[in-house]
């Protein structure tokens, strides 16, 4: 066995083992935060918040590209959000005439006299509509463009001081924005935005369980970070509540939600004022069930686009972005290199089986331990318990996730970052 080759594999194993320990520490820190005696639990005061005149009005922004049953159901859920004073600003992004007629018929839409207030770069607005029946809906019809252009058009039309954004591929509970508005009410001078998510254990099937494990690890890791650190740690399937004034000062939407949070940080720092972007772990906002490996691949690519745009915008200066890059860029590269070198070494007789076992233990073994630990800690810390079958299914899904799916996901992450780095910075927020 060439000594240099063996030394390289041993160094990679040590790095992967250290990264695994850091991940375990982050999970334990998140659990400790959730179980802290002095932590203020989420109060059941939704009725009070619904009726209070102190709660600012809310504009929910949403973009659709068709009139499919899924799009119409998504908009119906937005219209049923629990909030005292809110409107839903819906953007038709380059819809065909047939799809436009479907929406017009469903909501009895007629041309609106409302005019855009803010001057932001966005796609050309064809027309504005409002329902003839009493309804908190405003529709903006635009030419086809990026989702950032569409959201800027919606922001220009919105009238409320708070802006709510829900990812199109996530499910959410109606009271999600009542939960997110609380930290803004508690500290209105500093808090420019609040966002939150909480993983759902009810999904079945390996693809959905693998996605739940990924979200669970990210959620627990973020729970352990203080709001004062304003970390950019990201949880898939989150909902966001942001000040309209801060959003306009930051230049509106450009290249992704993560990049937006970074610009909010930068704007507050440049102005020299204290700021806070609060993370709320309780809201029931999470990814929709993932049923195919193609959806997993698309999700991995979308996440890497977010990272690439954030790096292009802010570099590594934003708080917490280095750790995000370490786990979504450096770690997949190191693991993939370790697997490739181990396979090559075994084929040429340069690697002993003991060293190959060390590589597997430091990567796959630590991954299994992290996922199983996350499942147990969430169950111990959560206010809602999962059924035994759901808990066992998710717990034992950690084994195939790391033995088979994780090496494939590493390749998706590498390719996704490569593709995103070679494309323009504009795209889906």
Buried (B, 14 or more C-beta within 10 A) or exposed (E): EEEEBBEBBBEBBEBBBEBBEBBBEBBBBBBBBBEEEEEEEEEEEBEEBBEEEEBBBBBBBBBBBBBEEEBBEBBEBBBEBBBBEBBBBBBBBBBEEEBBEBBBEEBEBEEBEBEBEBEBBBBEBBEBBBBEEEBBBBBBBBBEBBBBBBBBBBBBBBEBEBBBBBBBBBBBBBBBBBBBBBBBBEEEEBBBBBBBBBBBBEBBBBBBBBBBBBBBBBBBBBBBBEBEEBBBBBBBBBBBBBBBEBBBBBEBBBBBBBBBBBBBBBBBBEEEEEBBBBBBBBBBBBBBBBBEBEBBBBBBBBBBBBBBBBBBBBEEEBBBBBBBBEBBBEBBEBBBBBBEBBEEBBEEEBBEEEBBEBBBBBBBBBBBBBBBBBBBBBBEBBEEEBEEEBBEBBBBBBBBBBBEBBBEBBBBBBBBBEEBBEEEBBBBB
